[in-house]
Amino acid sequence: MSYELNVAHLYGDLMNTYGDVGNILALNYYAKQMDVSLNVKVVSLEEDFKSADYDLAFFGGGQDFEQTIVSQDIQTKKAELTKFIESDGPLLAICGGFQLLGHYYIGADGEKLPGIGALDHYTLAQDHNRFIGNIVIKNQETGETYHGFENHQGLTYLGKDERPLGNVVSGKGNNGEDGTEGAIYKNVYCSYFHGPILTRNGDIAKHLLVAALQRKYPDADFSQQAALPIPATF
């Protein structure tokens, strides 16, 4: 039996500075191995996001200029995005997308950009410094190790009910202080990993796809999809 998932690519025309659209390609690659077809739609400025219309969402990263524009527009989508998240909608948020799901982000110029507060983290700015380089983290729940590349000025601090995507093995992570990288809340996965993250860490793609399938088709058995072997790509 084949299945379909509707995917929202949030601000895919703006928040794609670091080639994060590769995550959509990776999702398609693994979805085909699960006999799943993805219907991907870009949801951008002045366009509605309806939580009931989508089974999975992706929110990539951008530079401060794009984030300033998106931080204003995303307030119109706040209610529906929060509804999607709270109803266990799977969502992958990278870098700027990660920051804007939280309460606020301080830009390089000191401007405070509002997020939507769907997740309880906040992001400060480093003073004339960025975290740049390869990074390795380990997820304490699954035991999975994730590899990526970080390039961010933000210092993100997790809040209530958030747990890290992984603990830093090497690299800087969310803030260079507490040893965390990324965030997980319900079925939301956040990270600063570029690369893109899913091309190097297919297990995360599998988690997202299986969660979306189980949510949309609650009576189906997806044990075969959950057992899909993911070869190392690092």
LUMGU-466926 format. One record per residue: residue number from 1; x, y, z of N, C-alpha, C in turn. Coordinates in steps of 0.2 Angstrom, whole numbers, m for minus. Layout:
<sites>
(site NUM,(X,Y,Z),(X,Y,Z),(X,Y,Z));
...
</sites>
This chain:
<sites>
(site 1,(4,m6,0),(0,0,0),(4,6,0));
(site 2,(2,11,m4),(6,18,m4),(2,23,0));
(site 3,(6,28,2),(3,33,7),(5,40,4));
(site 4,(2,45,6),(3,52,4),(4,56,10));
(site 5,(9,61,10),(9,66,15),(10,73,12));
(site 6,(6,77,15),(7,84,13),(12,88,17));
(site 7,(16,91,14),(22,94,17),(22,102,16));
(site 8,(22,106,21),(23,113,21),(30,115,21));
(site 9,(33,118,16),(40,121,16),(39,129,18));
(site 10,(40,130,24),(38,137,27),(44,142,24));
(site 11,(42,147,21),(46,152,18),(52,149,14));
(site 12,(50,144,10),(55,141,6),(59,145,1));
(site 13,(55,150,m1),(58,155,m6),(63,160,m3));
(site 14,(63,161,4),(67,166,8),(72,162,12));
(site 15,(70,157,16),(74,154,21),(77,148,18));
(site 16,(82,150,14),(86,144,11),(93,146,10));
(site 17,(96,150,14),(102,153,13),(108,148,12));
(site 18,(107,143,16),(113,138,17),(111,131,13));
(site 19,(107,132,8),(105,126,5),(101,121,8));
(site 20,(97,123,13),(93,119,17),(87,115,14));
(site 21,(86,118,7),(81,114,3),(83,107,2));
(site 22,(89,105,3),(92,98,3),(88,94,7));
(site 23,(85,97,13),(82,93,17),(75,90,14));
(site 24,(72,94,10),(66,92,6),(68,86,2));
(site 25,(74,87,m2),(76,81,m6),(77,75,m2));
(site 26,(80,76,4),(82,70,8),(75,67,10));
(site 27,(70,71,12),(64,68,14),(61,64,8));
(site 28,(61,67,2),(58,63,m3),(62,57,m5));
(site 29,(68,57,m4),(72,51,m5),(70,45,0));
(site 30,(70,47,6),(68,41,11),(60,40,11));
(site 31,(56,44,9),(49,43,8),(48,38,3));
(site 32,(52,38,m3),(51,34,m8),(52,27,m6));
(site 33,(57,26,m2),(59,19,1),(54,17,5));
(site 34,(49,21,8),(44,19,12),(37,18,8));
(site 35,(37,19,2),(31,19,m2),(27,25,m1));
(site 36,(30,31,1),(26,37,2),(28,42,m3));
(site 37,(23,45,m5),(23,51,m9),(22,57,m6));
(site 38,(27,62,m7),(26,69,m3),(23,74,m8));
(site 39,(19,78,m6),(16,84,m9),(19,90,m6));
(site 40,(24,93,m9),(27,99,m5),(24,105,m8));
(site 41,(22,110,m3),(20,116,m5),(24,122,m1));
(site 42,(26,127,m5),(30,132,m1),(24,137,2));
(site 43,(25,138,8),(20,143,11),(24,149,13));
(site 44,(23,155,10),(27,161,11),(24,167,13));
(site 45,(26,173,12),(23,179,14),(16,180,12));
(site 46,(12,182,17),(5,184,16),(1,178,13));
(site 47,(3,172,15),(0,166,13),(m2,162,19));
(site 48,(m8,159,19),(m11,156,25),(m7,149,26));
(site 49,(m6,147,32),(m4,141,34),(m10,138,38));
(site 50,(m13,133,36),(m19,129,39),(m16,123,42));
(site 51,(m16,122,48),(m13,116,51),(m17,109,49));
(site 52,(m23,110,48),(m26,104,45),(m24,101,38));
(site 53,(m21,106,35),(m19,104,28),(m13,101,27));
(site 54,(m9,100,32),(m2,97,32),(m1,92,37));
(site 55,(3,87,35),(5,82,39),(13,82,41));
(site 56,(16,87,38),(23,88,40),(25,95,38));
(site 57,(30,98,41),(32,105,39),(40,105,40));
(site 58,(43,109,36),(50,111,36),(51,118,36));
(site 59,(55,121,40),(57,128,41),(64,129,41));
(site 60,(67,132,36),(74,132,35),(77,139,38));
(site 61,(83,140,37),(87,146,39),(88,151,34));
(site 62,(89,157,37),(91,163,33),(95,168,36));
(site 63,(97,173,33),(101,178,36),(97,183,39));
(site 64,(100,188,43),(96,193,47),(91,196,43));
(site 65,(92,198,37),(88,202,33),(81,198,31));
(site 66,(82,192,29),(76,188,28),(73,186,35));
(site 67,(76,185,40),(73,184,46),(69,189,49));
(site 68,(71,196,48),(67,201,50),(61,202,46));
(site 69,(61,200,40),(54,200,36),(50,194,38));
(site 70,(53,188,39),(49,183,41),(46,183,48));
(site 71,(50,186,53),(48,187,60),(41,191,60));
(site 72,(41,196,55),(34,200,55),(29,196,52));
(site 73,(30,192,47),(24,189,44),(22,183,47));
(site 74,(27,179,51),(25,173,54),(20,174,60));
(site 75,(20,180,62),(15,182,68),(8,180,65));
(site 76,(6,181,59),(0,179,56),(m1,172,56));
(site 77,(4,168,56),(3,161,56),(4,157,63));
(site 78,(5,162,68),(7,159,75),(1,154,77));
(site 79,(m5,156,77),(m10,152,80),(m10,145,76));
(site 80,(m10,145,70),(m11,138,66),(m4,134,67));
(site 81,(2,138,67),(8,134,68),(8,131,75));
(site 82,(6,135,80),(6,132,87),(1,126,87));
(site 83,(m5,127,84),(m10,122,84),(m7,115,81));
(site 84,(m3,116,75),(0,110,72),(5,107,77));
(site 85,(9,111,80),(14,108,84),(11,105,90));
(site 86,(6,108,93),(3,105,99),(m2,99,98));
(site 87,(m3,98,92),(m7,92,90),(m2,87,87));
(site 88,(4,87,89),(9,82,87),(11,82,80));
(site 89,(10,88,76),(13,88,69),(20,88,69));
(site 90,(23,84,65),(30,84,64),(33,90,60));
(site 91,(38,93,63),(41,99,60),(49,99,61));
(site 92,(52,100,56),(60,101,56),(61,108,55));
(site 93,(65,111,60),(66,118,60),(74,119,61));
(site 94,(77,123,56),(84,123,56),(86,131,56));
(site 95,(91,132,61),(94,138,62),(89,144,63));
(site 96,(88,148,58),(83,154,59),(76,151,60));
(site 97,(74,146,57),(68,143,58),(67,140,66));
(site 98,(73,137,68),(73,135,75),(72,142,80));
(site 99,(76,147,78),(75,153,82),(68,156,82));
(site 100,(65,156,77),(59,160,76),(53,156,79));
(site 101,(54,149,80),(49,145,84),(49,147,91));
(site 102,(54,150,94),(55,152,101),(52,159,102));
(site 103,(54,162,108),(51,168,110),(54,174,106));
(site 104,(61,174,105),(64,180,102),(71,178,100));
(site 105,(73,182,95),(80,182,93),(83,188,92));
(site 106,(89,189,95),(93,196,95),(98,195,89));
(site 107,(97,200,84),(101,200,78),(108,203,79));
(site 108,(112,202,74),(119,205,75),(119,212,76));
(site 109,(114,216,74),(114,223,76),(110,225,82));
(site 110,(109,220,86),(105,221,92),(98,221,92));
(site 111,(95,221,86),(88,221,86),(84,215,88));
(site 112,(79,216,92),(76,210,95),(70,208,90));
(site 113,(70,202,87),(65,200,82),(61,195,86));
(site 114,(54,196,86),(50,192,89),(49,185,86));
(site 115,(49,180,90),(47,173,87),(39,172,88));
(site 116,(37,166,88),(30,165,89),(29,161,96));
(site 117,(34,160,100),(34,157,106),(30,150,107));
(site 118,(30,147,101),(27,140,101),(32,135,105));
(site 119,(38,136,105),(43,133,109),(46,138,114));
(site 120,(49,135,120),(50,140,125),(57,142,126));
(site 121,(61,142,120),(68,144,120),(68,152,118));
(site 122,(74,155,119),(76,161,116),(83,162,114));
(site 123,(84,167,110),(91,167,107),(94,174,108));
(site 124,(100,174,110),(104,180,111),(109,180,105));
(site 125,(113,186,105),(118,186,100),(125,186,103));
(site 126,(130,183,99),(137,184,101),(140,190,99));
(site 127,(145,193,103),(148,199,101),(154,198,97));
(site 128,(153,199,90),(158,198,85),(161,191,85));
(site 129,(157,187,85),(159,180,85),(154,175,82));
(site 130,(156,170,79),(151,165,76),(154,158,78));
(site 131,(149,153,79),(151,146,79),(151,143,72));
(site 132,(157,141,70),(158,139,63),(162,132,64));
(site 133,(160,127,61),(164,121,60),(160,115,61));
(site 134,(163,109,60),(160,103,61),(158,101,68));
(site 135,(152,98,69),(150,96,75),(147,89,75));
(site 136,(148,86,81),(145,79,82),(141,79,89));
(site 137,(135,76,89),(131,76,95),(128,69,96));
(site 138,(126,67,102),(123,61,103),(116,62,107));
(site 139,(111,59,104),(105,59,107),(104,54,112));
(site 140,(103,56,118),(103,51,124),(97,47,124));
(site 141,(92,48,121),(86,43,121),(87,38,116));
(site 142,(89,39,110),(90,34,105),(97,31,105));
(site 143,(102,35,107),(109,33,106),(112,34,100));
(site 144,(108,38,95),(110,39,89),(115,45,89));
(site 145,(120,45,85),(125,50,84),(124,54,78));
(site 146,(124,61,78),(122,65,72),(128,69,71));
(site 147,(129,70,64),(135,74,62),(133,80,58));
(site 148,(136,85,58),(134,91,54),(139,97,54));
(site 149,(137,102,52),(141,108,51),(137,114,54));
(site 150,(140,118,59),(136,123,62),(140,130,59));
(site 151,(135,135,59),(138,142,57),(132,147,59));
(site 152,(133,149,65),(128,153,68),(131,158,73));
(site 153,(128,164,74),(130,169,79),(125,168,85));
(site 154,(120,165,84),(115,165,90),(117,161,95));
(site 155,(115,162,101),(116,158,107),(109,157,110));
(site 156,(107,150,109),(100,148,110),(100,144,117));
(site 157,(95,146,121),(94,143,128),(87,140,128));
(site 158,(87,133,129),(81,129,129),(77,131,136));
(site 159,(70,130,135),(66,131,140),(62,125,142));
(site 160,(56,127,145),(52,122,148),(49,116,143));
(site 161,(50,110,145),(47,104,141),(52,103,135));
(site 162,(57,107,134),(61,106,128),(67,101,130));
(site 163,(69,97,126),(75,93,127),(80,93,121));
(site 164,(86,93,122),(91,94,116),(90,88,111));
(site 165,(91,90,105),(92,85,100),(98,80,101));
(site 166,(103,83,104),(109,79,107),(113,83,111));
(site 167,(117,79,115),(123,82,119),(129,83,114));
(site 168,(133,88,115),(138,90,111),(144,85,112));
(site 169,(147,81,107),(153,77,108),(159,81,106));
(site 170,(158,85,100),(163,90,98),(159,95,94));
(site 171,(162,102,95),(159,107,92),(156,112,98));
(site 172,(152,117,96),(149,122,101),(142,120,103));
(site 173,(137,119,98),(130,118,100),(126,124,100));
(site 174,(121,124,104),(116,129,105),(119,136,107));
(site 175,(124,135,112),(127,141,115),(134,141,118));
(site 176,(137,135,117),(144,134,119),(145,134,126));
(site 177,(140,133,130),(140,133,137),(137,127,140));
(site 178,(131,125,138),(128,120,142),(128,113,139));
(site 179,(132,112,133),(133,106,130),(127,103,126));
(site 180,(122,107,125),(116,105,121),(117,107,114));
(site 181,(113,104,109),(112,106,102),(105,104,100));
(site 182,(102,109,97),(95,108,95),(90,108,100));
(site 183,(84,106,98),(79,105,103),(74,100,100));
(site 184,(71,96,105),(65,92,103),(59,94,108));
(site 185,(53,95,104),(47,96,108),(42,92,104));
(site 186,(38,88,108),(33,84,104),(36,81,98));
(site 187,(34,82,92),(37,79,86),(40,85,82));
(site 188,(43,90,86),(47,95,82),(54,94,84));
(site 189,(58,94,78),(65,93,79),(68,100,76));
(site 190,(73,103,81),(76,109,79),(84,108,79));
(site 191,(87,112,75),(94,111,75),(98,117,72));
(site 192,(104,118,73),(108,123,69),(112,119,64));
(site 193,(111,113,63),(115,109,58),(113,111,51));
(site 194,(118,113,47),(118,113,40),(121,107,37));
(site 195,(121,106,31),(125,100,28),(121,97,22));
(site 196,(115,97,21),(109,98,26),(109,92,31));
(site 197,(105,94,36),(105,89,42),(103,82,40));
(site 198,(98,82,35),(95,75,34),(99,71,29));
(site 199,(103,74,25),(107,70,20),(113,67,24));
(site 200,(114,69,30),(120,66,34),(117,62,40));
(site 201,(110,63,41),(107,60,47),(100,57,45));
(site 202,(100,52,41),(94,49,39),(89,47,44));
(site 203,(92,45,50),(88,43,55),(83,48,57));
(site 204,(85,55,57),(80,60,59),(75,60,54));
(site 205,(76,60,47),(71,59,42),(66,54,43));
(site 206,(69,48,45),(64,42,46),(60,44,52));
(site 207,(62,47,58),(58,48,63),(52,53,61));
(site 208,(54,58,57),(49,63,55),(44,60,51));
(site 209,(46,56,46),(41,53,41),(37,48,45));
(site 210,(39,44,49),(35,39,53),(30,42,58));
(site 211,(33,47,61),(28,51,65),(22,54,61));
(site 212,(24,57,55),(18,60,51),(14,54,48));
(site 213,(16,48,47),(12,43,44),(8,40,50));
(site 214,(10,39,56),(6,37,62),(1,42,63));
(site 215,(2,48,63),(m3,53,64),(m8,54,59));
(site 216,(m6,53,53),(m12,53,48),(m15,47,47));
(site 217,(m12,41,48),(m15,34,47),(m14,30,53));
(site 218,(m18,32,58),(m17,29,65),(m19,22,66));
(site 219,(m22,19,61),(m24,12,61),(m19,8,57));
(site 220,(m15,11,53),(m10,7,49),(m4,5,53));
(site 221,(m1,m1,51),(5,m3,54),(11,m1,50));
(site 222,(15,3,53),(21,6,50),(28,3,53));
(site 223,(27,m3,56),(33,m6,59),(39,m7,53));
(site 224,(37,m8,47),(42,m9,42),(45,m3,40));
(site 225,(41,3,40),(45,9,38),(49,11,44));
(site 226,(47,10,50),(51,12,56),(58,8,56));
(site 227,(57,2,53),(63,m3,53),(68,m2,47));
(site 228,(66,3,43),(70,5,37),(78,6,39));
(site 229,(82,2,36),(89,3,38),(92,9,35));
(site 230,(96,13,39),(98,20,37),(106,19,36));
(site 231,(109,19,31),(116,18,30),(120,25,32));
(site 232,(125,24,35),(129,30,37),(131,34,31));
(site 233,(131,40,31),(133,45,25),(138,50,28));
(site 234,(142,48,33),(147,53,35),(153,49,36));
</sites>
